[in-house]
Amino acid sequence: MSQTFCRHKRFIQRCPICRETVPGYKPEHQHGPVKRPPKPPRVAGARSNGLADVEATARAGADIAGRAHAPAPRTPTRRGAPEVRILHEARSVDDGYRCELVPGLHCTADARRLVEEIGFASGRLLALTSAPPGLYGEARSCEDLEQATWMCFVAAYISPLEGFQPFAGIRQALVCSWASGRVPDLEETPLGLRTSHDPARGAETFVAYRRFAEHAGTQERAFTGEPEWTPQRRFERAFERLALPGFGRMGRFDFLITLGRLGLYDMRANSLHLGALPSRAGSPLADTTLLAAKRIFGIGDPLLLERRAQTLAHALDSPIEALDLALWNWSRPSPEERATLGLPVGTVDLRALERAHSALEV
């Protein structure tokens, strides 16, 4: 048969498209696939011909056969590597409860628990504004604004204890006053439930806070800012500047809320700042407010969480500041483990509690 070219500019017998038109052509699968012997493995340093090449090929084949029957080597594990633990949160039984303000809640008991926490958190804000107890009252009446600000920072960082002496650990740390220039040692200091202190950091956060104030000149200048700023703007700028090592969203938020409610500085929060980075992923001191907000509002995007939180606060006719502590306490395993932050357990804002019952329809 003469060799001719097809329309694809190839020999027609070799063209995969046009060769089927050649008389007498048979596909390869009718004759069976052509099996080619495998190529022997090449051995580095061996000659390409001669007896040495044959011996090297034989040795390489024997090594391959030996490795095929040999057991797989065990992967070495690093000693001291952290274990991976999976924690499953307890979910309440769906009893048909639905509310547009809290689309993530499907249980009436969870909604009632949230109402109670909102009542307590609102009552705490009223107490700080009208009659602050214990150390908070001392900070308001302190004539030295620098020392009063320092007292609030230490209180927010350590967090009050639960019991009859909630400010015992804070008073122990306040032995180092602001004027002394020293930082407290918290090695034997009792810490509260909402503490931001990580023993691995030592006094790193206190040192960073003093540098933050020194950079502005004084604490008063750092938190006052420009005279024309609104209270919300002043809160936003202070929150951004307080991004210190070991001082996460929870501590910063509570610190600035305390300064504003005690009247030391004119500042108010207009959001929960849920988009702030956590202190440390997987840390036992991690802020659980974000996780509670995701469960309650049924979404994970921080921007949408902020919108739904503001919608809920508007429906409750309560400041959004109250939702910070309410969400955190709601995430606790039981109401008995509530963080009271220096207030009596029975603290409650009855009006806010009534409005929450009405808004959430429980």
Order of alpha helices (4+ residues) and beta strands (2+ residues): alpha-alpha-alpha-alpha-alpha-alpha-alpha-alpha-alpha-alpha-alpha-alpha-alpha-alpha
